[in-house]
Amino acid sequence: MSQQVYTGRWIDQSYNSIIGDRITIATTHGRYLIAFVATFDLWVGFAAWSLLAFIIHQYRSTREARDALFHQSQVALRNSATATNFLTATVTIAWAWRKKSCHAVARLFLLAIGPILLSLAFAAAGIFSARIASTGDVLLVGGDCGLNQSNNGTGAEQLVAELVSDFENGVQMSLSNAYASQCYVNPLDLDLEQVTADPSHLSCNGYSTAALNYTASMNNACPFQEACSVPESEILRLDTGYLDSHHDLGLNQPQKNRVSFRKISTCSPLKTEGYSSNTFSEVDGFGNVSVYSYGANQYQPTRFGITGSLPYDNATFIYGADSYTGSQSAYYLMYVMQHPLSTTTNISLKDSLEPPKRKHRLAIPALPKYNARPLEANVPDLPRESRLL
């Protein structure tokens, strides 16, 4: 989480506008703030006592004759710099008068109630003033959310931008994998009803929720109709339940602007029989290539120079099965997506594989001299999605 922390005044929408009022400042400035608050609290305490003592003194003042105990208490009110000084003087006077007046202690106690309450109030204020320097939640600026994409430059400029983008995205994926391994307890343990966070790692406390809980279950219907290569007992289903955009995802919004989000994914390997074929490509020395046809992928056929003939124009994935000297890397992972509401998807699944109103993702790893084999298909319920991993 490399986002910039917002500094300044903001409202934590987990509370009302008064309790949730926050000011975020730098740590170095926070030390000065703590010192200032402590000094200010002391100064306000002195001022409040001076005002209270003056009010009590003036209220009790009279032209009528009073005993010595009354005048001593008036002198204590007039000359005590703080409430604690007055209470000390009151105890001393009460002790001196304990044998001379049976009502001395009661009279002085009633007079001391106001100073006692004032002292307790400012003692509590001094204690709770430490909450001003709380190290709790902060607000992120959020200007760099999402994955990085290269710009629309040309030539060397575009190449450098793509390399930088790939590197930064790779770093983010590595950090995400590290976070998942540290902060999720047994994520693939199907004996658990829910997957929860591991609070023992300090790095798991950086988000509003350390881990998004989800349930895992087997025995599910094939997400690609009849194309799954395993029985229903081996098809995995992951369900997050309803996630709150504020409490779970950390989007600081009032109640009226919050949304609930639920993702259900169903994962299964796909069959290759009936969906694969072989051909020969002379482009970049690829030679024999394997073609997997789960639906047309706009990026694959033109790359291998085999456009204009079926079934290659409808290929989802094409990979060189022989040794070669071309530019293709030794290990390859292809990731394609289809979404019913998106105009930027790069795959159109066959009608026989595509359940209605679902989002599909296919990921197919391959190595040279080994047949590329789809590993997994993933489909959630509304919004639905399919994934071969």
LINZI-V327866 format. One line per field, one symbol per residue. ss: DSSP state (a for helix, b for strand, c for the rest). A space follows every 50 residues. Layout:
ss->???
This chain:
ss->ccccbccbbbbcccccccccbbbbccaaaaaaaaaaaaaaaaaaaaaaaa aaaaaaaaaacccccccaaaaaaaaaaaacccaaaaaaaaaaaaaacccc cccaaaaaaaaaaaaaaaaaaaaaaaaaaaaaaccccccbcccccccccc ccccaaaaaaaaaaaaaaaaaaaaaaaaaaaaabccccccccccbcbccc caaaaccccccccbbbbccccccccccbcccaaacbbbbcccbbcccccc ccccaaaccbbccbbbbbcbcccccbbbbbbcaaacbbbbbbccbbbccc aaaacccccccaaaccbbbbccccccccccbbbbbbbbccccccccbbbc cccccccbcbbbbbbbbccccccccbbbcccccbccbbc
